Amino acid sequence: MDEVYVVGYIVLGIGTLISVLTPLFKINSNITRMRDSIDNMLERDRIRDERITLHGKELDEVVRRVDKHEVRITNLENKL
């Protein structure tokens, strides 16, 4: 009868081990996919930030040129 208990405990232990490890492996897989997604999002955000900075510089240049033209127009209007 002792052998039956030992075999039963081994089967029970293996079943418990499988039922615990299976969700852990799935969680690990999901964490890995999420980490890859976050890395991808961070890279796209970095590229977007660079583009926004470049557009901001271009806008500053346009504003500076418009200001110069306004001064020229005002000077021409004052001469008339």
Beta strands, then each sheet from edge to edge (+ up, - down):
end
